[in-house]
Amino acid sequence: MIAPIEGAPTASAPAETAPWAVECLVQDPLWPCRYRLTLPAGATVAHLLARLAGLLPPAANAALAAGGLVPCLEGRPVAPAAPLGPGARLELCLPLRTDPRQARRLRAEAARRG
């Protein structure tokens, strides 16, 4: 599901004050969706999450509120106060169940043992 991009920046508006087009992907097998939104310059992750509250399915909103979906920028978890930039892509991901490095060590150790 893609929401339309509202109010793209115009050539007459300076880049630092023009609205920013940002994208949000929900990386969940039950509610996979993508949204494109326009936020004011200087917006944070919290601003984007507030805008998404009315767009996400109720179950996804509940999962986000309970910590079941983690906001990430460039694959790294971020705090709600993290700033967004023009063209930012926020992903709402399921939290990792185990540290990937630790899981690899355990698999390698098990393979060595046979």
Beta strands, then each sheet from edge to edge (+ up, - down):
strand 1: 20-27
strand 2: 33-39
strand 3: 70-73
strand 4: 76-77
strand 5: 89-93
sheet 1: 2+ 1- 5- 3+ 4-
end
